Amino acid sequence: GTALERGVNVPLVMRGPRIRPGARHQLVHVVDFMATLGEALGLCPPADLRTLDLDTRSFAPALADPTFGGRSFVYVDIIPPGPRPRERAAIGPRWKLRRVGVGGGQTETLLDLKADPEEQDPLDPDTHPTISRVLRKVLDYYE
């Protein structure tokens, strides 16, 4: 796996009675399937699960209304087998901060997904300090 878009931005095809046809571009995470399927099936999580701080959010409203907003950010953590370094990324609708490696050997790059959708021209995070600071907080929260 990779934290680049080709490894984390994958298509999802869904069909159902309350799903309006059309493309959606909201940010969702694999953990959101638990809440979404639960809502679609009319299931209420058991009381012991409701007390946990689970990071799952239903994207069912976006299936019925394409204008419904998704997550502000998603976090990915790729730990590949073998010698390849660990990759983490905080991804927003336009920007991604990608961290490769661990400890003192890690590097960070900022990617403008709108201007550079193929992620061929990474930026120094210092070129956009405010955006980088926000995305760094997301990365640091999950590490």
C-alpha positions as CSV (number, residue, x, y, z in Angstrom):
1,G,0.0,0.0,0.0
2,T,0.8,3.6,-0.3
3,A,-0.5,6.9,1.2
4,L,-0.5,8.4,-2.3
5,E,-3.9,8.9,-3.9
6,R,-3.6,5.8,-6.0
7,G,-3.5,3.8,-2.8
8,V,-6.1,5.6,-0.7
9,N,-8.6,7.2,-3.0
10,V,-10.5,4.2,-4.3
11,P,-13.9,4.1,-6.0
12,L,-16.9,2.9,-4.2
13,V,-20.1,1.8,-6.0
14,M,-23.3,1.6,-4.0
15,R,-26.9,1.0,-5.1
16,G,-30.1,1.0,-3.0
17,P,-33.5,2.5,-2.6
18,R,-32.4,5.6,-0.7
19,I,-29.3,6.3,-2.8
20,R,-29.6,9.0,-5.4
21,P,-27.6,8.2,-8.6
22,G,-24.5,10.2,-9.3
23,A,-20.9,10.7,-8.2
24,R,-19.9,11.8,-4.7
25,H,-16.6,13.3,-3.8
26,Q,-16.9,13.6,0.0
27,L,-14.1,12.3,2.2
28,V,-15.0,9.1,3.9
29,H,-12.9,6.5,5.7
30,V,-13.2,2.7,5.8
31,V,-14.2,3.0,9.5
32,D,-17.3,4.9,8.4
33,F,-18.8,1.8,6.9
34,M,-19.8,0.5,10.4
35,A,-22.0,3.6,11.2
36,T,-23.3,3.8,7.6
37,L,-24.4,0.2,7.4
38,G,-25.8,0.3,10.9
39,E,-27.9,3.4,10.0
40,A,-29.0,1.9,6.6
41,L,-30.1,-1.3,8.4
42,G,-31.8,0.6,11.2
43,L,-29.5,-0.9,13.8
44,C,-28.7,0.9,17.0
45,P,-25.2,0.1,18.5
46,P,-25.3,-1.7,21.8
47,A,-25.0,0.5,24.9
48,D,-21.4,-0.6,25.6
49,L,-20.3,0.5,22.1
50,R,-22.1,3.9,22.3
51,T,-19.9,4.8,25.3
52,L,-16.7,4.2,23.3
53,D,-15.1,7.0,21.4
54,L,-15.4,5.3,18.0
55,D,-14.2,7.3,15.0
56,T,-17.0,6.1,12.7
57,R,-19.4,8.5,11.0
58,S,-22.3,7.6,8.8
59,F,-22.1,8.8,5.3
60,A,-25.7,7.7,4.6
61,P,-26.9,11.3,4.3
62,A,-24.4,11.9,1.4
63,L,-25.9,8.9,-0.4
64,A,-29.3,10.6,-0.4
65,D,-28.1,14.1,-0.8
66,P,-24.9,14.7,-2.9
67,T,-24.4,18.1,-1.4
68,F,-24.1,16.7,2.2
69,G,-20.6,17.3,3.5
70,G,-18.2,14.6,4.5
71,R,-15.3,14.5,6.8
72,S,-13.0,17.5,7.0
73,F,-9.9,15.2,7.0
74,V,-9.1,11.5,6.9
75,Y,-6.0,9.9,8.4
76,V,-4.2,6.9,6.8
77,D,-1.3,4.9,8.2
78,I,0.5,2.4,5.9
79,I,2.9,-0.1,7.4
80,P,4.2,-2.0,4.5
81,P,5.9,-5.4,4.8
82,G,9.6,-5.5,4.2
83,P,12.1,-2.6,4.0
84,R,9.7,0.1,2.7
85,P,9.2,2.9,5.3
86,R,5.9,3.6,7.1
87,E,3.7,6.2,5.5
88,R,1.1,8.4,7.2
89,A,-1.0,11.1,5.8
90,A,-3.6,13.6,6.8
91,I,-5.9,14.3,3.8
92,G,-8.3,17.1,3.3
93,P,-10.5,17.9,0.3
94,R,-7.6,19.8,-1.4
95,W,-4.4,19.3,0.7
96,K,-2.4,16.3,1.9
97,L,0.5,16.2,4.4
98,R,2.4,13.0,3.9
99,R,4.9,11.8,6.5
100,V,7.3,9.0,5.5
101,G,9.6,7.1,7.9
102,V,9.8,7.1,11.7
103,G,11.7,9.1,14.3
104,G,14.5,11.4,13.1
105,G,14.5,9.7,9.7
106,Q,11.1,10.9,8.7
107,T,10.3,13.4,5.9
108,E,7.1,15.5,5.3
109,T,5.8,16.7,2.0
110,L,2.7,18.8,1.3
111,L,0.6,17.9,-1.7
112,D,-1.9,20.2,-3.5
113,L,-4.4,17.6,-4.8
114,K,-6.3,20.1,-6.9
115,A,-3.2,21.6,-8.7
116,D,-1.3,18.3,-8.7
117,P,-3.7,15.4,-8.7
118,E,-1.0,12.9,-9.8
119,E,1.2,14.0,-6.8
120,Q,4.2,14.5,-9.0
121,D,5.3,17.9,-7.5
122,P,5.4,17.7,-3.7
123,L,5.8,21.0,-1.8
124,D,7.8,21.9,1.2
125,P,5.3,22.2,4.1
126,D,6.8,25.6,4.9
127,T,5.4,27.0,1.6
128,H,1.9,26.8,3.2
129,P,2.5,27.0,7.0
130,T,-1.1,27.4,8.1
131,I,-2.3,24.4,6.1
132,S,0.6,22.4,7.2
133,R,0.1,23.2,10.8
134,V,-3.6,22.1,10.7
135,L,-2.7,18.8,8.9
136,R,0.2,18.2,11.2
137,K,-2.2,18.4,14.2
138,V,-4.3,15.7,12.5
139,L,-1.2,13.5,12.1
140,D,0.0,14.1,15.6
141,Y,-3.4,13.3,17.1
142,Y,-3.4,9.8,15.6
143,E,0.3,9.0,16.3
